[in-house]
Amino acid sequence: MAGKSQVSVAQCQSYSLHEVQKATKTCMDSLGGLDSYINPGDTVLLKPNLLQAKPPEEYITTHPVLVEAVINLVRDAGGMPQVGDSPGAFDRDIERYWEVAGLTEVCKRLDVELVNFETAGSYHKTRNGHDYHIAKPVLDADLLINLPKIKTHGLTIFTCAIKNLYGTVPGFTKVEYHKQAPKPSEFAARVVDIFAVNQPCLHIVDGVVGMEGSGPSAGDPRKLGMILAGTDGVALDSFITHTLGRNPLEVPTNSIAYEQGLGEADLKMINVIGKAPVVDNFKWPPKLSSTLEIIPGPLARGLMKFWWTRPAINPEKCNQCKRCQESCPTHALRKPGQLSEGQKLYIPEFDYDDCINCLCCMEMCPQKAVYHDKSLLYNVISRFSGSE
């Protein structure tokens, strides 16, 4: 097996601390033990998925029990753990995210520092001609442990080890990158750049309960029953997408990272230690653009104004918090034209001429009020092409 990327997997059916810690230790022991990555006194930054201020039982964020298990293992190896992340869109009340997601209780009880990426400053990095800002605590740490959660993603199809490192970018800069790279393939390339400047690191994946369908926040919980680990994030994401029933190279972050030599996506070159549970009929997100590929170019251009899928707001679910409006990189969500004098509450309206379909609004909506609206032509073509 020499020369192959290693992925370690252990089955884990619940979020009991005993079971999660046992599964995590099994994975790490298969990779030589966590102490082979940590020197005594090393600063070790744990980076969970903290997309929204949502409780663990909604399965949008990395479960705090996995964070606690890894803290314990880091300390056993002689390391000094910290925990930090930047939410999907900058929020001044970062403490609320930590509290609701269950991290405050864990870190306070275990006397672990919660690091605020928004106030800690950043380092400037350049890759492929693009400038990036990475939170200082991430690059200052002796070891970064990435703690992603297995979820689908409306724009990138899948989010796990590669995509989770997008959260090392502090504040609204993340939203600005969406604006600079509006096409799914362009945005995936930016995600891979950020993944690359964060290498090397160790990845430990929360796959006990993931999310399928319209992820990363509006989908449905799906019990997957596993913890995974490895140093090759591309191999991890590729093996996981294969386990969930999809060709790894159909996920743009996987294929771009593989083409750039950042990790392994060829399943024959991945040494899997342990056995993943069987996952049948996993639900992937709706495809946003591939349907047009079956239509000849000139005809496709003429049909574009009748063929679309775009975000829309369900007024019955919207609580008028304006989070979608605040997170939109192109300011495509605006006040309605007709408001009574003094009216403060309103449901934002889309200006689709400015919308770039980045789905930040869907990603950040705490009420799951943003959904995919599709034209009649889109539905007809999708039905006949089998792309949905």
N, C-alpha and C positions, 0 to 999 in steps of 0.2 A: 504493500500500500504506500510505499515511499513516494513522495512528491504529490500525493493527493491532498486536497483540502479536507479537513475533518469537521464533521457535524455530529455532535452528541445529542441524543434525545432520550428522555425518560418519561414514561407515562405518569400522569398526575391528574387525579379525578376531582380534587377539591382544593379550596383555598385554605385548608387548615395549615397552620404554620409548620406542624410536624411533617406533613406530606410534602409541602412545597420545598421546605429546606432539605428534606431527604432527596427529592428528585433533583434539585439544583446541585447538591453535593455529588450525586451520582454522575451528573453531566460533567461537572468540573473534574472529578476524579478520573473520568475517562480521557480527559484532555491533559492529564499530568498533575492535577491538583491546583487549586487557586494560589497556593503559596509559590508555585513555579512562575507566576506572573507578578507577584508582589514581593518587594523587599521590606523588611521591618521598618516601620516609620513612614512608608510611602503614603502620599495623599492619593486617595482613590475616589474619583467623582462618579457617582451613580446617576445616570441620566434616564429617568422614566419617560413615558408618554403622558404629558399633562395637557392634553388638548383643550379641555374645558374644565370649569369648576363643577364637576359632576361626581356623585358618590360612586364608590367602587362597584356597587351592584348594578350600575347601568353599563358597565363593561366598555366604557369609552376610554378610560385611562388605565395605565399599568396598575395592577392591583397592589395595594400597600403591603400585603403579606409577602409578595415576592421581594419588594424593596427591603423589608425587614429580614428576610432570609439571607439576602445577599450581604446586608450590613453585618449580620452575625458571622458569615463566612469570611468576609474581608477582615474583620477583627481577629478571627481565629488564625488568619494568615499573617497577622502583624501589621495590617494596614490601618490607615486613619480615614474612615469613610466620610464623605460629604454627599448631599443630595441636591440636585439642581436641574432646572429646565426653564424654558421660555414658552408660555402658552401659545396657542395658535395665533392670537393677536394680542398685542401689548395691552395689559390692564394694570392700572396703577395699584390695584388692590391684589397683588400677587399672593398675599397671605390668605386671601379667601380661597384661591385655587388650592393651596396646600391643605387648608383646613377641610374643605369639602371632599377632596380626593383621598383623605385619610393619612396624608403624609405628615401633617403637623403632630398628630398623636404619636405616630411611630417614632419620629425623630426626637420629639421631646422626651419620650419615655426612655429612649436609648442614648440620649445626649449626643445627637448627631446634628451637625450644622446644616441648615437649609440655605442654599446659596441663591441669591437673587441675580440672575443673569442680566436683568434690566439695569441694575445700578452698578454692576461690577466692572464695567468697561469692556472693550473688545479689542482684538487684534485684527489688523488688516491682512487679508490673504488674497492672492491673485491666482486664478487658474483658467486656462483656456480663454484668456483675454478678458475675463470678468472679475470684478472686485467683490470680495465677500468680507463680512465682519463676523467674527466668531468670538463668543463670550470668553473673556480671559480665564475664568476658572476652569474651563474645559481644556484649554491648551496648557495651562499651568500645572494641572494634575499630573502625577507620575503615571497614573493609569486611568483611562476612561472606560467605565463599564456601561455599555448601552443596554437599556432595559425596555425594549419595544414590546408592543402588544400586536398580535396578529389581527389585522383588520383589512377589509376592502377599502378602496379609495376611489371616489368618483372620477378624479382626474388622472391619477397614476395607476389605477386598477387595484393596486395592492400597496399596503404600507406595513413595513416591519423594520428590519435592521437598517436598511439603507435610508429609507424615508424618515425614520425617527431622529436621525442626526440633523435634520433640517431645523429642529428645535434648539440647536446650539447657536443659532443666529438670534440675537436679542431683538425684542421690540418689533415695531412696524416695518423694519427692514425686510422681514419675511414677506410681508404683503407687497412691498415694492418689487421684489424679485418676481412675483406673479405678474405684475404689470409689465416688467421687462421681457418676460417669456410667456406670452399668452397661449401659445399652442401647447398641447399636452406633451409633445416630444421635446419642445424647447424647455418647458418647465422641468421635465424629467432629467434633462441634461444638467440643469442648475442644481437639482437635488443631488445628482451624482457628484458634481463638483464639490459640494459641501461635505458629502460623505468622504470624498478623497482627502480633503484638507484636514479631516479629523482622524485619519488613519495614522498609526494602528490603534486598535482598541479591542476589547473583549465584548462579545454580545451574549446576553442571556435573555431568552425570549419567553414572554408570558403567553403561553398557548393553552392555558387551562380552559378559559372561556374567551373566544375571540368574537369577531363581528363579521357578519356576512351581509350581502345586499348592498344597500346604499350607505356604505361607510364613508368616512371614518367616524361619524357621530350619529347619523340618522338610520343606521342599519339595525339588524336584529342580532341579539346575542346568539352565539353558536358554541356549544360545548365541544371542545376539541381534545381536551385531556392530555396535554403534554407541556413539558418544559424542554427547551432546546438551548444549546450553547455552542460557541465556536469563535474563532478569531477572524474567519472569512465571512463577512456579512453578505456578500454576493452568493456564496454557497448556501448559507442559511436560508436566504430568501428564495433561492432557486429550489432547494429541497422542499421547503414549505409549500410553495405554489404547486409543485409537482404532487405533493401529498394531498393537496386540496383539489387536484384534478385538472390542473392547467399546465400548458407548456410554459416553462419558466421564461423563455425568450419572448413570449407574448407580453410580458410585463416590461414596459420601457426602461425602468430603472435597472432591472436585471440585465437587459440586453446591452444597454449603453455602458454600464460598469464592466461587463464581461468583455466587450469590444475594446475597452480602454485598458484592459489588463489589471483591473482592480480586484478581481476575485474570480472564482470558478462558477460557471453556470452549466457546464457539461456534466450531467448526472453520473456519467461513467468515471469521471475524475473526482468524485466526491465520496469520501469514505465515511459512511454513516455508522456510528457506534450506538447501538441500541435499536429499538423498534418503535416506530411511530404508530399510533392507533389508526385504524381505517376510518376515513372520512368520506362519506357518500353524499352526492348531490349538494355540494357546497354552492351557495348562491353568490355569483359575482355581480358587480355593479353594472348598470346599463352602459352600453358602448356609446360614446359621444360622437365619434367621427368615422369609424371604419366602414359603416354602411355605404358611404359614397364611393368606396373603392370598387364596387361592383358596377358602377354606372360609368359609361364613357365620359371622358373629360369635358367635351363641349356641352353635352347634355347636362352633366352635373352642374356646370357653372350656371346654366339657365334655370335649373331647378332649385338653386341654393336658397332663393328667397321663400320657397315653399317647403323646404326641407330643413328642419331645425329641431334641436332640443336645447332647452335653456332653463335656467332656474326661475321659479315662480314661488309666490308666498300663499300659503293656505291661511286665509283670514280667521278661520275657526281655531287654528292652533297658535297664531301669532299673539304674543302678549305685549307687543309694541315696545320691546326693550331697546331696539335700534342697534343691536349687536351686529346684524348683517350690514347695516349702513356704515358703521364704524370700521368694519373689516374690509370693505370693498376697496381694492387698490385703484380703481378707475373712477370712483365716486359715481357709479352708475345707479345707485339707489338714492332716491330723492324724496322730498316731501311731495304729497299729492298737490295737484294744482288748485284744488278747492278745499280750503280750510276755513272754518268759522273763526271769527275774531277771538284771539286768546287761546285757541285750541292748541294743546301741547302734545296730546296723544294722537298718533296716526300710524297707519301701516305704510311703510315706504313703498314707493313704486319704482319699477325698473325702467331705465332708459336703455333699451337694448342696442342702440347705436353705440353706446359706450361700454356695454357689457362684453367682457372677454371670455366668459364661460369658465372662469378659473374655479368656481364653486366655493370660494372662501365664505360666501354667505351661508351656503349649506353646511359647510364644515363647522362654522362658529355658532349657528343657531341653537340656543339651549332648549328650544321647544320642539325641534324637528319640524318646524313649520315650512321650511324651504324644500321644494320637491322639483323633480324633472318634469317640465312641461314639454310636450312633444307635438309637432304638427301632424296633421292627418297623413300627409305624404310620408313622413318619417315612419309612422306606425305601419303603414301599408308595406313599404319597402323592407322594413325590419322583419315583418312577419314572413314575407316571401323569401327573404335572404337567410333567415334563421340566425340573424346576428344578435337577437335579444334573448 
